[in-house]
Amino acid sequence: NRSRILDRRGSPLPVGDAGELCLGGDCLAIGYLDAAAPAAQVFVPEPFAALPGARLYRTGDLARWLPDGRLDFLGRLDHQIKLRGLRIEPGEIESVLLAHEAVGAAVVLLRQNDRGERRLAAYVTPRPGAGAALDLHGLRAHLARRLPEAMVPSAFVALPALPLTSGGKVDRAALPEPPEGLPRADLLAPRTPVEEILAGIWCEVLDLPQVGVDESFFALGGHSLLATQVMSRVRRLFGVELPLRAIFESPTVAALAREAETARRAGQGAAAPPLAPLPRTGDLPLSFAQQRLWFLDCLEPGSPAYNMPAALRVEGRLRASALSRALGQVVDRHEVLRTSFGMRAGTAVQVFHPTGRPFLLRVVDLAGLPTAARQAESSRLTREEALQPFDLSRGPLLRARLLRWSAGEHLALLTMHHIVSDGWSLRVLIEEVGALYSAGLAGHPSPLPELPVQYADYAQWQRAWLSGEVLAGELAYWRRRLAGLPPLLDLPADRPRPAVRSHRGAVETAELGPALAAALATLARQEGATPFMVLLAAWQALLGRWSGCEDLAVGSPIAGRNREETERLIGFFVNTLVLRADLSGEPGFRDLLGRVREGALAAHEHQ
């Protein structure tokens, strides 16, 4: 018999990389006689086989080769989870935990706290004869040295033994709710009121029970998106406008407190006026981001290029009427989802529609179709839904379709136009629909807090602030920053570059192994940067090598939600920054990373 470790594309993986265990040979599995469809899914062609037509059996197990030739079993693939856009194998984390001399057993789960935030939780038991109680903080450090930050659990629970089912397997449903973070007795506590407030901000943003004033924000799991949230809270609580670079240059509570205190003593006020609800009188303008998409829709009416589709698989019994009511409540709650776009005196304006309208949820019953036909029809309807254009002048700009596969299995198709949403908005939509659906089934009122502002308030605030001297200063910065930039990056290709963009493209996904990801994170911390900056520097270096150009630019989208009031809103906030690379003078990679870091921070300050 033969054993292979394959990735999701069916390609063999090197020693140390985790993938699916596939077996070749005779007598591999039972139960597939006269079952062509299931057999085709689990018996797949063997890559690079010496015997033509050889096949492998997909076990569904996660494993890896060890350097000494042994197979290391890491768990089941169906335990795989996705967190903040990253695909995570809990078995890999459990394997690293079990390598610690004090750990006897370990289980890692994805849990959700009372605020709806999802996080990794690790449950560990002591190894017999290990002696002292488990040092949970030491275990976290053990993982942080060997895994990327996204794979390090934020909660740890020590148990005398793991609960088991009658069959001897771990009873995951019986595991207790984890605490909020790790108890710490060795932290340096805040010493001033400013440090105390900042420590509270960090605990909120990082979802930690406590932080030491000398701990690095980025070592605790922070990144540039969370750093933006910290700075928006600093602006609100202290009335000062610190640049985003401040938290990179002063990444501890103590150091950032000194920056805030210096700014307060200097009388540095916030650059922007407060964001507050405004009366709905007269015609209200579009935000700058909305105006861009409105203009593009005028150039190419009915294009689906800016549709934002999502397909969600729902398991368990589902009441379509309750789902429709929950979607309607979200539309009533977010004014932007009741907005269309018209023209007044040659200017685009927002047109608001009243609340209380029933939401149209189209239900398509596919339960009576054979499996293959149901899958084909689901794919066709999913594509049809994603490509169906919106009419910006009429709306609605959110639609939903529910495909019923069986009594306990559905596919929910949600599509919004980008002019009223972005990737962050999709997460807000799904979370709020889930909360309202559950509350509605239980007969409870909405559990969601009132929104402090609506997107139209943000649009008016943005227009009022980005005008006059402020706008002139921002435009002057970007004109200086982009002066002399070559208009085109000439990359070698096997086909000529088309004169008109065709939209015929593709997405290529590459996964970094845990060791490489951990090394990238370590380098970022050493250089006072983020993993994004490290990867951006590598990407720009590669483009420079391919093109022979020392001056080039990369576009990168950012969330654009640099005010606390916008974090729970559905709306179009995302913006694309131009990140210019300076590869002159043959810099080493650390030197290039320093240039990229400065350029990225400056771009965020002028976003």
C-alpha positions as CSV (number, residue, x, y, z in Angstrom):
1,N,0.0,0.0,0.0
2,R,1.0,3.6,-0.6
3,S,0.6,6.7,1.5
4,R,0.5,10.3,0.1
5,I,0.0,13.7,1.7
6,L,-1.8,16.0,-0.8
7,D,-2.9,19.6,-0.8
8,R,-6.4,20.8,-1.9
9,R,-5.3,20.7,-5.6
10,G,-4.2,17.1,-5.3
11,S,-0.5,17.9,-5.4
12,P,2.0,16.1,-3.1
13,L,3.3,18.1,-0.1
14,P,6.9,18.2,1.2
15,V,8.0,16.9,4.6
16,G,6.5,18.9,7.4
17,D,3.5,20.4,5.5
18,A,0.1,19.3,6.6
19,G,-2.4,17.9,4.1
20,E,-5.0,15.2,3.4
21,L,-3.8,11.6,3.9
22,C,-4.6,9.6,0.8
23,L,-3.9,5.8,0.5
24,G,-3.3,3.7,-2.5
25,G,-3.4,-0.1,-2.9
26,D,-5.9,-2.9,-2.3
27,C,-8.7,-3.2,0.3
28,L,-8.8,0.5,1.3
29,A,-12.4,1.0,2.2
30,I,-15.8,-0.6,2.3
31,G,-19.3,0.6,1.5
32,Y,-18.7,2.0,-2.1
33,L,-19.9,-1.0,-4.2
34,D,-22.5,0.1,-6.7
35,A,-22.2,3.7,-5.3
36,A,-20.6,5.6,-8.2
37,A,-21.2,9.1,-7.0
38,P,-19.7,8.7,-3.5
39,A,-16.8,6.6,-4.9
40,A,-15.9,9.3,-7.4
41,Q,-15.5,11.8,-4.6
42,V,-13.2,9.7,-2.4
43,F,-11.3,7.7,-5.0
44,V,-9.2,10.2,-7.0
45,P,-6.5,9.9,-9.6
46,E,-3.0,9.4,-8.1
47,P,-0.6,12.2,-9.2
48,F,2.7,11.0,-10.8
49,A,1.7,7.4,-10.5
50,A,3.8,4.8,-12.3
51,L,0.8,2.7,-13.1
52,P,-1.7,4.3,-15.5
53,G,-5.2,4.7,-14.0
54,A,-4.0,4.3,-10.4
55,R,-6.2,5.9,-7.8
56,L,-6.0,7.0,-4.2
57,Y,-8.5,6.9,-1.4
58,R,-9.1,10.2,0.4
59,T,-9.3,9.4,4.1
60,G,-10.4,12.9,5.2
61,D,-7.6,12.8,7.8
62,L,-5.1,15.6,8.3
63,A,-1.5,14.4,8.5
64,R,2.1,15.2,7.6
65,W,5.4,13.4,7.0
66,L,8.0,13.7,9.8
67,P,11.7,13.9,8.8
68,D,12.3,10.4,10.1
69,G,9.7,9.0,7.7
70,R,6.9,8.5,10.2
71,L,3.3,9.8,9.5
72,D,2.0,12.3,12.0
73,F,-1.8,12.3,12.4
74,L,-3.2,15.8,13.1
75,G,-6.9,15.2,13.2
76,R,-9.9,15.3,10.9
77,L,-10.2,17.7,7.9
78,D,-13.9,18.2,8.8
79,H,-12.7,20.0,11.9
80,Q,-11.1,22.7,9.8
81,I,-12.2,26.2,10.6
82,K,-12.1,29.7,9.0
83,L,-11.3,32.7,11.1
84,R,-10.8,36.3,9.9
85,G,-10.5,35.0,6.3
86,L,-7.8,32.4,7.2
87,R,-8.3,28.6,6.9
88,I,-7.0,27.0,10.1
89,E,-6.4,23.4,10.9
90,P,-7.0,22.9,14.7
91,G,-5.0,19.6,14.5
92,E,-1.8,21.6,13.7
93,I,-2.3,23.7,16.8
94,E,-3.0,20.6,18.9
95,S,0.1,18.9,17.6
96,V,2.3,21.8,18.7
97,L,0.6,21.8,22.1
98,L,1.2,18.1,22.5
99,A,4.9,18.7,21.8
100,H,5.1,20.6,25.1
101,E,6.5,18.4,27.8
102,A,3.8,19.4,30.3
103,V,0.7,18.7,28.1
104,G,-1.0,15.3,28.1
105,A,-4.0,16.0,25.8
106,A,-5.2,19.0,23.8
107,V,-8.3,20.1,21.9
108,V,-8.6,23.4,19.9
109,L,-12.1,24.8,19.1
110,L,-13.6,27.9,17.5
111,R,-15.8,29.5,20.2
112,Q,-18.0,32.6,20.1
113,N,-18.4,35.0,23.1
114,D,-21.4,37.0,24.2
115,R,-20.5,39.8,21.9
116,G,-20.6,37.5,18.9
117,E,-16.8,37.6,18.4
118,R,-15.3,34.4,17.2
119,R,-11.9,33.2,18.7
120,L,-9.8,30.1,19.1
121,A,-9.9,28.3,22.5
122,A,-7.4,25.7,23.6
123,Y,-8.3,23.0,26.2
124,V,-5.3,21.2,27.7
125,T,-4.7,18.5,30.4
126,P,-1.4,18.0,32.2
127,R,0.8,15.1,31.3
128,P,0.8,12.4,34.0
129,G,3.8,12.8,36.3
130,A,4.6,16.3,35.0
131,G,4.2,17.7,38.5
132,A,3.4,21.5,38.6
133,A,0.1,22.9,37.3
134,L,0.1,24.0,33.7
135,D,1.5,27.4,32.9
136,L,-1.1,28.7,30.4
137,H,0.9,31.8,29.7
138,G,3.9,29.7,29.0
139,L,1.9,27.5,26.6
140,R,0.8,30.6,24.7
141,A,4.4,31.7,24.3
142,H,5.3,28.2,23.2
143,L,2.7,28.4,20.4
144,A,3.7,31.9,19.5
145,R,7.2,30.8,18.8
146,R,6.1,28.1,16.4
147,L,2.9,29.3,14.8
148,P,1.7,32.4,13.1
149,E,-0.3,34.8,15.3
150,A,-3.6,33.9,13.7
151,M,-3.2,30.3,14.9
152,V,-2.5,31.2,18.5
153,P,-5.6,30.8,20.7
154,S,-6.8,33.8,22.6
155,A,-8.3,31.6,25.4
156,F,-6.8,28.7,27.3
157,V,-8.5,26.3,29.7
158,A,-6.7,23.7,31.9
159,L,-8.8,20.6,32.7
160,P,-7.9,17.6,34.8
161,A,-9.3,15.4,31.9
162,L,-11.1,16.0,28.6
163,P,-14.8,14.9,28.6
164,L,-15.4,11.8,26.5
165,T,-18.4,10.4,24.7
166,S,-19.6,6.8,25.2
167,G,-17.5,5.9,22.1
168,G,-14.3,7.2,23.7
169,K,-14.0,10.3,21.6
170,V,-13.6,13.8,22.9
171,D,-17.1,15.3,23.7
172,R,-16.6,18.7,22.3
173,A,-20.1,19.9,23.2
174,A,-19.3,19.2,26.9
175,L,-16.2,21.5,27.0
176,P,-16.8,24.6,29.2
177,E,-16.9,28.1,27.9
178,P,-13.4,29.6,28.0
179,P,-12.6,32.7,30.0
180,E,-11.8,36.0,28.3
181,G,-8.1,35.6,27.7
182,L,-5.4,34.5,30.2
183,P,-5.2,35.4,33.9
184,R,-2.0,37.3,34.4
185,A,-0.3,38.1,37.7
186,D,3.0,39.4,36.3
187,L,1.7,42.5,34.4
188,L,3.0,46.0,34.9
189,A,-0.2,47.9,35.8
190,P,-1.1,51.4,34.5
191,R,0.4,54.2,36.6
192,T,-1.4,57.3,35.2
193,P,-5.0,58.0,34.2
194,V,-3.9,58.2,30.5
195,E,-2.2,54.8,30.8
196,E,-5.3,53.3,32.4
197,I,-7.6,54.6,29.6
198,L,-5.3,53.3,26.9
199,A,-5.0,49.9,28.6
200,G,-8.8,49.7,28.6
201,I,-8.9,50.6,24.9
202,W,-6.4,47.8,24.1
203,C,-8.3,45.2,26.2
204,E,-11.5,46.1,24.2
205,V,-9.9,46.0,20.8
206,L,-7.7,42.9,21.4
207,D,-10.4,41.1,23.4
208,L,-8.1,40.6,26.4
209,P,-9.0,40.8,30.1
210,Q,-5.8,42.8,30.9
211,V,-2.6,44.1,29.3
212,G,0.7,45.3,30.8
213,V,1.8,48.8,30.0
214,D,5.1,47.5,28.7
215,E,3.7,44.9,26.3
216,S,3.8,45.4,22.6
217,F,0.5,45.9,20.8
218,F,1.6,43.7,17.9
219,A,3.0,40.9,20.1
220,L,-0.5,40.7,21.7
221,G,-2.1,40.0,18.3
222,G,-2.7,43.5,17.1
223,H,-2.5,44.5,13.4
224,S,-3.0,47.6,11.3
225,L,-6.8,47.3,11.2
226,L,-7.0,47.0,15.0
227,A,-4.4,49.8,15.2
228,T,-6.9,52.1,13.3
229,Q,-9.6,51.3,15.8
230,V,-7.2,52.1,18.7
231,M,-6.4,55.5,17.2
232,S,-10.1,56.4,16.6
233,R,-10.8,55.7,20.3
234,V,-7.7,57.8,21.3
235,R,-9.1,60.7,19.2
236,R,-12.5,60.4,20.9
237,L,-11.3,60.0,24.4
238,F,-8.4,62.4,24.5
239,G,-9.4,64.9,21.8
240,V,-6.0,64.6,20.0
241,E,-5.2,63.6,16.5
242,L,-2.2,61.2,16.6
243,P,-1.1,59.7,13.3
244,L,-1.3,56.0,12.8
245,R,2.4,55.8,12.7
246,A,2.4,56.7,16.4
247,I,1.3,53.2,17.5
248,F,4.0,51.6,15.3
249,E,6.7,53.9,16.8
250,S,5.3,53.7,20.3
251,P,3.7,50.2,20.4
252,T,3.3,49.9,24.2
253,V,0.6,51.6,26.4
254,A,3.3,53.5,28.3
255,A,5.0,54.9,25.2
256,L,1.7,55.8,23.4
257,A,0.5,57.4,26.6
258,R,3.5,59.7,26.5
259,E,2.7,60.6,22.9
260,A,-1.0,61.4,23.9
261,E,0.1,63.5,26.9
262,T,2.6,65.5,24.8
263,A,-0.1,66.2,22.2
264,R,-2.6,67.3,24.8
265,R,-0.1,69.6,26.4
266,A,0.7,71.1,23.0
267,G,-3.0,71.8,22.5
268,Q,-3.2,69.6,19.4
269,G,-6.9,69.2,18.7
270,A,-8.6,66.7,16.5
271,A,-8.4,67.7,12.8
272,A,-11.9,66.6,11.9
273,P,-15.2,67.8,13.4
274,P,-17.3,65.3,15.3
275,L,-19.4,62.8,13.4
276,A,-23.1,63.1,14.5
277,P,-26.6,62.6,13.2
278,L,-27.7,65.4,10.8
279,P,-31.3,66.4,9.7
280,R,-32.6,64.9,6.4
281,T,-33.5,68.2,4.8
282,G,-32.9,68.9,1.2
283,D,-30.9,66.8,-1.2
284,L,-28.0,64.9,0.4
285,P,-24.8,64.3,-1.5
286,L,-23.0,61.0,-2.1
287,S,-19.8,60.2,-0.3
288,F,-16.7,60.4,-2.4
289,A,-16.5,56.6,-2.6
290,Q,-20.2,56.4,-3.7
291,Q,-19.7,59.1,-6.3
292,R,-16.9,57.0,-7.9
293,L,-19.2,54.0,-8.4
294,W,-22.1,56.1,-9.5
295,F,-19.9,57.6,-12.2
296,L,-18.8,54.2,-13.3
297,D,-22.4,53.0,-13.4
298,C,-23.3,55.9,-15.7
299,L,-20.4,54.9,-18.0
300,E,-21.5,51.3,-18.1
301,P,-25.1,51.0,-16.9
302,G,-26.2,47.5,-15.6
303,S,-22.6,46.2,-15.2
304,P,-22.4,43.5,-12.5
305,A,-18.7,44.3,-12.0
306,Y,-19.5,45.9,-8.6
307,N,-21.9,43.3,-7.3
308,M,-20.9,41.8,-4.0
309,P,-22.3,38.3,-3.8
310,A,-22.1,35.8,-0.9
311,A,-23.3,32.2,-0.6
312,L,-23.9,30.9,2.9
313,R,-24.6,27.2,3.6
314,V,-27.2,26.9,6.4
315,E,-27.5,23.5,8.2
316,G,-30.4,22.7,10.5
317,R,-34.1,23.6,10.2
318,L,-34.7,27.0,8.8
319,R,-37.8,29.1,8.8
320,A,-37.9,31.2,5.6
321,S,-40.4,33.6,7.0
322,A,-38.3,34.4,10.1
323,L,-35.2,34.9,7.8
324,S,-37.2,37.3,5.6
325,R,-38.3,39.3,8.7
326,A,-34.7,39.4,10.0
327,L,-33.4,40.7,6.6
328,G,-36.2,43.3,6.6
329,Q,-35.2,44.5,10.1
330,V,-31.6,44.9,8.9
331,V,-32.8,47.0,6.0
332,D,-34.9,49.2,8.3
333,R,-31.9,49.5,10.7
334,H,-29.4,50.6,8.0
335,E,-30.7,53.6,6.0
336,V,-28.1,52.9,3.3
337,L,-29.9,49.7,2.3
338,R,-33.1,51.8,1.7
339,T,-31.2,54.3,-0.5
340,S,-31.3,54.7,-4.2
341,F,-29.5,57.4,-6.3
342,G,-31.0,60.1,-8.4
343,M,-30.1,63.3,-10.2
344,R,-30.9,66.9,-9.1
345,A,-29.7,69.8,-11.2
346,G,-27.0,67.6,-12.7
347,T,-25.7,66.3,-9.3
348,A,-26.1,62.9,-7.9
349,V,-28.1,62.7,-4.7
350,Q,-29.2,60.1,-2.2
351,V,-32.9,59.1,-2.2
352,F,-34.2,57.5,1.0
353,H,-37.1,55.0,1.1
354,P,-39.4,54.4,4.1
355,T,-39.0,51.7,6.7
356,G,-41.5,48.9,7.2
357,R,-41.6,47.5,3.7
358,P,-41.7,43.7,3.6
359,F,-38.4,42.1,2.4
360,L,-38.7,39.9,-0.7
361,L,-36.9,36.6,0.0
362,R,-37.2,34.3,-3.1
363,V,-37.3,30.6,-2.1
364,V,-36.4,28.0,-4.7
365,D,-37.1,24.4,-3.7
366,L,-34.5,22.0,-5.1
367,A,-35.1,19.1,-2.7
368,G,-36.8,16.9,-5.3
369,L,-33.9,16.9,-7.7
370,P,-31.2,14.2,-7.8
371,T,-27.9,15.1,-6.1
372,A,-26.0,15.9,-9.3
373,A,-28.9,17.9,-10.8
374,R,-29.4,19.8,-7.6
375,Q,-25.7,20.8,-7.4
376,A,-25.7,21.9,-11.1
377,E,-28.9,23.9,-10.6
378,S,-27.5,25.5,-7.4
379,S,-24.3,26.5,-9.3
380,R,-26.4,28.0,-12.1
381,L,-28.6,30.0,-9.8
382,T,-25.7,31.2,-7.7
383,R,-24.0,32.5,-10.9
384,E,-27.2,34.0,-12.1
385,E,-27.8,35.8,-8.8
386,A,-24.2,37.1,-8.7
387,L,-24.3,38.5,-12.3
388,Q,-27.8,40.0,-12.2
389,P,-27.4,43.8,-12.4
390,F,-28.8,46.4,-10.0
391,D,-30.7,49.6,-11.0
392,L,-29.1,52.3,-8.8
393,S,-31.9,54.7,-9.6
394,R,-34.6,52.4,-8.2
395,G,-33.2,49.9,-5.8
396,P,-33.3,47.9,-3.7
397,L,-29.6,47.3,-3.6
398,L,-29.8,44.2,-1.4
399,R,-31.5,41.1,-2.5
400,A,-31.6,37.5,-1.2
401,R,-32.5,34.1,-2.6
402,L,-32.9,30.9,-0.6
403,L,-32.2,27.5,-2.2
404,R,-33.8,24.7,-0.3
405,W,-31.8,21.4,-0.6
406,S,-33.6,19.5,2.1
407,A,-35.5,20.1,5.3
408,G,-32.2,20.7,7.1
409,E,-29.9,22.1,4.5
410,H,-30.2,25.4,2.6
411,L,-28.0,27.7,0.6
412,A,-28.6,31.4,1.2
413,L,-27.5,33.8,-1.6
414,L,-27.0,37.4,-0.5
415,T,-26.0,40.1,-3.0
416,M,-25.4,43.8,-2.4
417,H,-24.1,46.5,-4.7
418,H,-20.8,47.9,-3.7
419,I,-22.2,51.5,-3.6
420,V,-23.9,50.6,-0.4
421,S,-21.5,48.0,1.1
422,D,-18.0,46.6,1.3
423,G,-16.4,43.4,2.7
424,W,-16.7,44.7,6.3
425,S,-20.4,45.4,5.7
426,L,-21.0,41.8,4.6
427,R,-19.7,40.6,8.0
428,V,-22.0,43.1,9.8
429,L,-24.9,41.9,7.7
430,I,-24.4,38.3,8.4
431,E,-23.9,38.9,12.2
432,E,-27.0,41.0,12.5
433,V,-29.2,38.8,10.5
434,G,-28.2,35.9,12.7
435,A,-28.9,37.8,15.9
436,L,-32.3,39.0,14.7
437,Y,-33.3,35.6,13.3
438,S,-32.5,33.9,16.7
439,A,-34.3,36.7,18.6
440,G,-37.3,36.5,16.4
441,L,-37.7,32.7,16.8
442,A,-37.5,33.1,20.5
443,G,-40.1,35.9,20.5
444,H,-37.6,38.4,21.8
445,P,-37.1,42.0,20.7
446,S,-34.0,43.0,18.7
447,P,-30.8,42.5,20.8
448,L,-28.8,45.0,18.7
449,P,-28.0,48.5,20.1
450,E,-29.1,51.6,18.3
451,L,-26.7,52.9,15.7
452,P,-25.2,56.3,16.6
453,V,-25.1,57.6,13.0
454,Q,-26.2,56.4,9.5
455,Y,-24.1,56.3,6.4
456,A,-25.7,59.5,5.0
457,D,-24.4,61.3,8.1
458,Y,-20.9,60.1,7.3
459,A,-21.2,61.2,3.7
460,Q,-22.2,64.7,4.8
461,W,-19.5,64.8,7.4
462,Q,-16.9,63.7,4.9
463,R,-18.0,66.4,2.4
464,A,-18.0,69.1,5.0
465,W,-14.5,68.2,6.3
466,L,-12.7,67.3,3.1
467,S,-13.1,70.7,1.6
468,G,-11.2,74.0,1.4
469,E,-7.7,74.0,3.0
470,V,-8.0,70.4,4.2
471,L,-8.8,69.0,0.8
472,A,-6.1,71.2,-0.8
473,G,-3.6,69.9,1.7
474,E,-4.5,66.2,1.0
475,L,-4.4,66.7,-2.8
476,A,-1.0,68.5,-2.5
477,Y,0.4,65.5,-0.5
478,W,-0.7,63.0,-3.2
479,R,0.5,65.2,-6.0
480,R,4.0,65.3,-4.4
481,R,4.0,61.6,-3.6
482,L,3.0,60.5,-7.0
483,A,4.9,63.1,-9.1
484,G,6.9,61.4,-11.9
485,L,5.4,58.0,-11.3
486,P,5.7,55.9,-14.5
487,P,2.2,55.6,-16.0
488,L,2.5,51.8,-16.8
489,L,4.3,48.9,-15.2
490,D,5.7,46.9,-18.1
491,L,5.7,43.2,-17.0
492,P,6.9,40.4,-19.2
493,A,3.9,38.3,-20.4
494,D,3.1,35.7,-23.0
495,R,0.4,37.9,-24.6
496,P,0.2,41.6,-25.5
497,R,-1.4,43.9,-23.0
498,P,-4.9,44.8,-24.3
499,A,-5.8,48.4,-24.9
500,V,-9.1,48.0,-23.1
501,R,-9.5,46.0,-19.9
502,S,-11.5,42.9,-20.5
503,H,-12.3,41.7,-16.9
504,R,-11.1,38.2,-18.0
505,G,-9.0,37.5,-15.0
506,A,-8.6,35.0,-12.2
507,V,-7.7,34.7,-8.5
508,E,-4.7,32.7,-7.6
509,T,-4.4,31.6,-3.9
510,A,-1.2,30.5,-2.2
511,E,-0.9,29.3,1.3
512,L,2.2,29.9,3.5
513,G,3.2,27.1,5.8
514,P,3.2,27.8,9.6
515,A,7.0,28.0,9.8
516,L,7.2,30.6,7.1
517,A,4.2,32.6,8.4
518,A,5.8,32.6,11.9
519,A,9.1,33.8,10.5
520,L,7.4,36.6,8.6
521,A,5.6,37.7,11.7
522,T,8.9,37.6,13.7
523,L,10.6,39.8,11.1
524,A,7.7,42.2,11.1
525,R,8.0,42.6,14.9
526,Q,11.8,43.0,14.7
527,E,11.4,45.8,12.2
528,G,8.4,47.6,13.8
529,A,6.2,46.7,10.8
530,T,3.2,44.4,10.1
531,P,3.1,41.2,8.2
532,F,1.3,43.1,5.4
533,M,4.2,45.4,5.1
534,V,6.7,42.5,4.9
535,L,4.6,40.8,2.1
536,L,4.1,44.1,0.3
537,A,7.9,44.7,0.3
538,A,8.4,41.2,-1.1
539,W,5.8,41.7,-3.7
540,Q,7.2,45.1,-4.8
541,A,10.7,43.6,-4.9
542,L,9.5,40.8,-7.1
543,L,7.7,43.2,-9.5
544,G,10.9,45.3,-9.6
545,R,12.9,42.2,-10.5
546,W,10.5,41.1,-13.2
547,S,10.1,44.6,-14.8
548,G,13.6,46.0,-14.2
549,C,11.8,49.1,-12.8
550,E,13.0,50.9,-9.7
551,D,9.9,53.1,-9.3
552,L,6.6,51.4,-9.3
553,A,3.2,51.5,-7.4
554,V,0.8,48.9,-6.0
555,G,-2.8,49.6,-5.2
556,S,-4.1,48.1,-1.9
557,P,-7.6,48.5,-0.4
558,I,-8.0,49.6,3.2
559,A,-11.1,49.5,5.4
560,G,-11.5,53.3,5.6
561,R,-13.3,53.0,9.0
562,N,-11.0,55.2,11.0
563,R,-13.8,56.5,13.2
564,E,-15.4,54.4,16.0
565,E,-18.9,55.5,14.9
566,T,-18.5,53.7,11.6
567,E,-17.5,50.3,12.8
568,R,-21.1,48.8,13.0
569,L,-22.4,50.5,9.9
570,I,-23.2,48.9,6.6
571,G,-21.9,51.1,3.9
572,F,-19.1,51.8,1.3
573,F,-16.0,52.9,3.3
574,V,-13.3,51.0,1.6
575,N,-10.6,53.0,-0.3
576,T,-7.6,52.1,-2.4
577,L,-4.3,53.5,-1.5
578,V,-1.4,53.9,-4.0
579,L,1.7,52.5,-2.4
580,R,4.8,53.6,-4.3
581,A,8.0,51.6,-4.1
582,D,11.5,53.0,-4.2
583,L,13.9,50.3,-5.3
584,S,16.8,52.6,-6.2
585,G,20.3,52.0,-4.8
586,E,19.9,48.2,-4.6
587,P,18.6,48.2,-1.0
588,G,18.7,45.0,1.1
589,F,15.4,43.6,2.1
590,R,15.4,45.2,5.6
591,D,16.2,48.6,4.1
592,L,13.4,48.1,1.5
593,L,11.0,47.1,4.3
594,G,11.9,50.3,6.1
595,R,11.0,52.4,3.0
596,V,7.8,50.4,2.6
597,R,6.9,50.9,6.3
598,E,7.3,54.7,6.0
599,G,5.4,54.9,2.8
600,A,2.5,52.8,4.1
601,L,2.2,54.8,7.3
602,A,2.2,58.1,5.4
603,A,-0.4,56.7,2.9
604,H,-2.7,55.8,5.9
605,E,-2.3,59.2,7.3
606,H,-3.5,60.8,4.1
607,Q,-6.1,58.1,3.2
